[in-house]
Structures are given as C-alpha cells and as structure tokens.
Amino acid sequence: MDNYKEKKENLRKQIQQYVEEDLIVAFSGGVDSSLLLKLACDAAKETGKNVYGIFLYTMLHPAKEAKEAQKLAREMGAGFRILEIDELQGAGIEDNPVDRCYRCKRHLFKEIQTQAEELGVSRILEGTNEDDLHVYRPGIRAVRELGIISPLAEAGLTKAEVRKMAEEYGISTANKPSTPCLATRFPYGTPISYTEMRKVEEAETFLRNLGLYNVRLRVHGELVRIEVDLRDLSIITERRKKVTEFLKKLGYVYITLDLEGFCSGSMDRAFPYTW
C-alpha cells in the first residue's frame, strides 16, 4: 500500500469511529470540509447517526459561499445550519492584530460549541490539513485549545491529496480555489471594515471573471497589489486598461501587479509557524 492509500484508509477509519455518535463538521463549502462532510455522511448511513454541516455566515468571507455550501451539504445528506456571526467586534479584531486568526477562530468555534450543546453533540470536526501545519496559522492553536478534531491533519493528508481524494469521491468542490477570510488582504495592524472588505470581494469577483483561477487583491492603503498565478500574468497585462479602470472606480489610486505571482498567505511572510 502506498503512502497516499494508507492515509486515505486511516482517514476513513477515523471518520467511521467518529460517526459512532452524532457529530458536527465546521463546513465552509471548501474542498477540505467538503471531503470531511462527504465521508461523515457516507459513514453515517451505516451507523444511523446525524451529521450536521455548520456554516458560519460572516462578513469576513464572500457572501455567495453560503448558498453554494447549503446546496452541497443537502446533496450529501447532511443537516445544514447557518450561524450568523459578527466577528469584527465579537472577536476584537477591528485593528487586524497579528493574532487575528487565533482570536477569530476561537470566537467562531465557541459559537459552534454552543450550537453543538443545543444539538446534544460532543464531536466537532474541522478541515485543517497537513500543509496548514507548516505555515503561519495561529487559528490552529485555538482549534486545539477547544478540543476540535482535525482528521485531515491527523491522517497527514496534504492539500493536493485532499483535492485528489475529493475528486475520487466526485465532490464538486475538488478543484475549487481556496477562499480565505477577506481580512487576509490587509497588512496586520491596518484597521479593517466591512465596507473595505466588500470592495475587495467585488474587485476579486471582477478579476476572477476574466478567467483567472487564484486571485488575491492585497490592499496597502491607496495602493493595491494584484496576485494571480504566474501563468495568468498576461491576462492582467492584456486587459490592463479594463482592470485599472474598474479598480479605480472602487476608489483605489495605485494599481500594481505582483511579479512573484499568487502566494497564499503572502501577508504572513514575516511570521514563522509555531505548531
């Protein structure tokens, strides 16, 4: 058995054990949590237990995600719940502190734990994978402190392996680009607001509709830095006039293209991981 097959088998066994009782999957609609929800729902067909996909509707994530997540969860056979949360004030992250992700994750998962108590559920699963353990992810500390289970990381599955397994299961989000919190578009220490984050969402939607896969708009005051995959740099340069006109209408003054290309977590380069 090769390493990937072994990881898959270990993950399936873990999920089967977890679904010996009702459980919750913190479900964003992304590939990681989609794979967890699919495996849990399949296992629950044998155990007869309930699986809930809890979606956190927050202003720090693109608004369209909720509807897509609901459709996917119902297709899988999960109970679907939406929790509406205002985390800017609730988690105390208006000034985008360096430990923003820790504060936010702790606040969000405590809300899920409250919902779990109401449902009589003691097990909560979330989608951290092996790759997340090797970059700056302070939210992982909150997950561990609260006793949330991270089956993908426990099984050692990387992001690429998660996508491969999701594709094997026919999950529609297998190749969906990651859509991290919109606060990641601003440097730490920069005050963030829902108004500014909605502008970023509008800008990234426009850019993505040009045929781009990975897109990030990093905001440095009046200047914005566009990150796309290296193979897509020419798409931006060829549509330079259209792109600059649209972004300037949103209020940005200086429009730049990052020649290093897309880099997940580029605002975190100064911080080592600590897991």
N, C-alpha and C positions, 0 to 999 in steps of 0.2 A: 504494500500500500504506500503510495507516495505521500509527501507531506500535506498537500492540499486535500487529498481524500481523507487523510487522518483527521485533519482539522474539521472538515465537514461532518465526519462521523461523530467526533467529540461534541460538536455544536448540537447536532440532532439529539444526542443522548442527554445533554444538559437540558435542552428545551423540554424533552419528554418528562424529565424529572420535575421541572418547574411547573408543568401543567398537571401535576398530580393534584393541584389545587387551583382555584381561580387566580388569575394574575392580570396585571396591567402592563401594557407596553407604552412608554412615552413615545408617541407616534407623530413625527413631523411630516411624514409623506415622502421623505428622502429614502435613498436606497438602503441605508443601514437599518433604520427602524422598520422599513417595509419588509425586509427579509426576516427580521425577528417576528413581526406580526404574522407573516405567512406561515412560518414554521410553528409558531404557537397555536394558530388556528387549526392547522393540519393535525397537530398532536392532540388538540382538544376534542377532535372528532372521535378519538378513541377513549379519552378519559371522561368526556361529557362535562368538562369544566367550562367556565366562562372566561373568555379573553376579551379584555377591553382595550381599545386603542384610544388613548387620551391625547387630544391635540390641544396644544397651548396657543390660543389666538392672542398674539401680542403685536404691538406696534413696531417691534424691532425686526419683524420678518415680513416678507412680501405678502400682501393681502390675499392674493389669488391661491395661496397654498392650502387654505382651509377647505375650500370646495373640492380640490383635487384629492386631498387626504381623505375626506369623507367618502368619496366615491370609491377609492381604493380599499378602504377599510371594510366597507359593506360588501364589496366583491369578494373579499377574503373570508367574510363571515364573522367579523369581529363586532362587538358592541362599540359604538363610537360616541365619544363625549368630547365636547369642546369646553375648555376653560378660558374665559376671557380675563386677561391679566394686564394691568398697567405696571410694568416693571421699572420704568424710569424712576418713579417715586418710591414704589414698593421695595425695590432692591437698593435704592440710594445710589444710582449710577448716572445721574444727570451730568456730572462732570467727567464722565468716561475715565474712571480711575484705572490704574494698571491691573487691579484685581477685579475689574468689571465682570468678567466671565464667572469668577468664583461667586461673587455676590448674587449675580443674576441666576445662575444655576441653582444655588441654594434656595433662593426665593421661589423659583419655579417648581422645584421638586418638593418643597414643603407644601405647596398648593396641591400637587398631585397626591402627596401623602394624606392630606385632608380628605380629598376625594376618595382615596383608597379606603380610609376608615369608614366613610359613608357606605361604600360598597361591600365592606367586610373582606377586603383583600389585603394580604400582607406582603405579597411579592410584586415588586415593580422592576421592570426591565428597561434598559436604555441602550442606545446604539453606538457607544464608543467602540472603535475598532483598534487593531494593533498599531496602525500608523499614528493614531492620535496620541499614543503614549510617548512618542518621540519628538513632539513639538510642544510649543508653549500652549497648554490647555489648562489654565487654572481651575476651570469648571470641574475637571475630573476629581479634584480634591473634595469639592462639595458632594459629588456623587458618592464618593467613598465614605465620607463622614456620615451621610444619611442612610447608608446601607443599601443603596440602589445597586441592582445586579447588572453587570456589563458582559453578557455572554459572548459577544463577538471578540472582545479583547481577551477574555478568559480562554477562548479557543485559539487565539493567536492569528485570527483572520485579518489580513491587510485589506485596504480599500479595494485594491484590484481584485482580490479573491472574493470579497463581498459582492462586487459587481458581477463577477463570473458566476457565482452561486445563484444570485438573483436572476440572472439570465437563464440559467438552467431550470429554474422554477417558473419561468415565464412571467416574471414580475415586470410590469410596465415601466417602473422607475429604474430599471437596471443600469441604464446609461444616462440617467438624469443628472445634469450638473449640480454640484453642491450649492445650496443657497444659505450661507451662514447669516447670522444676525447682522442687520444693517449698521449697527454701531461699529462693526469692524472696518467700516470705510473711513473712519475718522481717527486721527492720532490720539493716543492716550493723553488725557489732560485737557482735551478740547471739549467744551460744553456741547452736548448733543440734544436735539429736539426732534419731536415727531415731524415737524414741518420739514426740517433738513433731511431727515431720513426718507420721507415720501418723495422729495426731489431726486434723491439718489435712486430710489426704486423706479421712478419714471424714466430717468436717464438710462439705467441699465436695461430696462424693457425695450427702449428705443434701440439701443446698441445691439441687443440680442436679436432683435427683429431684422437686423442687417444680415443675419446668417451666422452669427458668432456663437460659439459654444460656451467657453468660460469667459465671463466678463466681470470686472470689478471697476468701480469708479471710486478712487481714493480722493478724499476731499481735504485739501490743505488751505482752508480759508477761501480766498477768491480763485485759487488755482485748483484744478482737478487733474488727476493723473489716471489715464485710461490703461488698464491692464487687460490684455487679451492673449490667447495662445500665440506663440511665435508664428505659426503658420497663417494666422489671421491678421498680422500687422498690415498687410497690403490692403485688406478690406477697409481698414480705417483710413489709410492714406488715400486710397482711390475715392473715398467718399468724404474726404476732408472737409469740404465746404458744407455739406449737409450736416455732418456731425458737429462742427463748430457752431453753426447757426442754431441748431437745436439746443445745445448745451448753454449757449449764451442767452437764449430766451429763458432758460431756467434761472439765470442770474449769475452764472459762473463767468469770470472775466478772462482767465488764462486757461487754455485748453492744451494739455500735453499728452503725449503717448509714451508710455514706459517701454523703452527699447529692450529691457530684460524680459518683457512679456509677463504673462499671468503668473502670479506666485501666491498660492494660498497662504494666508497669514502674514503677508508682507509687512504689516504694521508691527509684527511681533519679533522682528529680526534681532532686536537688542536684548531679548529675554530668553534665557535657557529654559528648557523643560526641567521639571523637578519631580518626576514620578519614579 
